[in-house]
C-alpha cells in the first residue's frame, strides 16, 4: 500500500491497508451523523451547554487520535455515543419534571382562585394531590396546613394556541367533601410518570387546597 501525507505519521502504519482506513473514516462519519441528529433533535439541549462542551472535547479527541488501534477507536466512539444517550435520557427526565411542575403551578393558581379569602394570612397555603375515594376535608388535616379550602380538578392541552377561541384547558371546582371520581388517571400519585405527556386522553388531575387555621 502506498503511503501519503495524512497529517499524522502513524495513521497508515497503524491501519495498514485501505479497508481499515476506510473503516476508520466510516466511524468518523457515523459519529458525526449521530452528533448532528442529536443537535437537530431540539433546542432543548441548549440547557446542557456544559455537557455539550465535554462531548465536543471527547469528539475532537477521537478524531485527532489516529495512532491508536482500531479497537481503541471503536471503544472511544462507543464512549462518546454512550454520553449522547445519557444526555438524551437526562433531557427526557427534565421534560417530565417540567411538565409536572407546570401542572402544579396551574393547580396552585386554581386553588388561589377557588379560595374565598384569596389565601390571605401570614402562612403560605399548600396544594396536595388528592387520593381517589378520599375527601380533601380528610386529607388536608394530615398535613401541617390542616384546613381544606377547596378541591380543584384541571387539565391542560399541549401545544401553543393559534386562535383566541382555542380551548387550552378545562377545570372543575368542588367542595372539600366532594369529588369522588375513581379514575386512576385523575390521581397524580398513582399515575405513571410519563402520563403527563400523553395526548390521547384528557386526565383531570385533582388537588386539595389546604391552609393553616
Phi, psi and omega in degrees: 000130179286150179260155177213162181290128181238356184090353176215125187292343187262351192294314181288325178296323184282314185272345164072307182228169186293333181293318178291322178295322177295320178299319179300314180294324179295321177300319179297318181295316180299315180296318179299315180297322178297315180297319180296318181296323177293316181298322180279352183291346177151150179289354180300332181291351176298334179290349182250042186301319180298316180293323179295322178297319177296319178297319180296320179297316178297320179300314180296323179297320179296316183289328182279336183275092180253011182260346182277176179283165178297324179296321179294323178294316178299319180295319180296317179295320178300321179295319180293317178298323177298321177298320179300315181296323178295320179296318181296320179294319179297320180292322178298321178293322178296322178300316179295313183299317181291327178294316177295321178297319179299320177296317181296320178294322176296320179295320178297319178294321179295320178295319178301317180287341183265354182269119185306319182268006177073015178074031181286162178129171183283348184249151172290154176258158187237160175236129179232149177291143183269134178276137179302137177079001179247159177261143176298332177298336179263336183276320180301320179297347177279354180249181178278358172244092199273352185259125176277130178258328182186168169237139180231153177224127185211158175211152178228153184258143180286160177092160183275140175291141179243358180215152179285356176252002177295135174273118184258355178182169177229157177208159172224152172244142179226161170284166184292342181252022182236195177075076185254016182303129185262003181298122184296337179289350178266001184248107184299320184297321183273342182289154174295149182301324182277359183297333182295338182261359180283135182251359187271355180209136179276119180251123177268095179286136186253142182220152174256138179257113188242149180216164174282154181301000000 
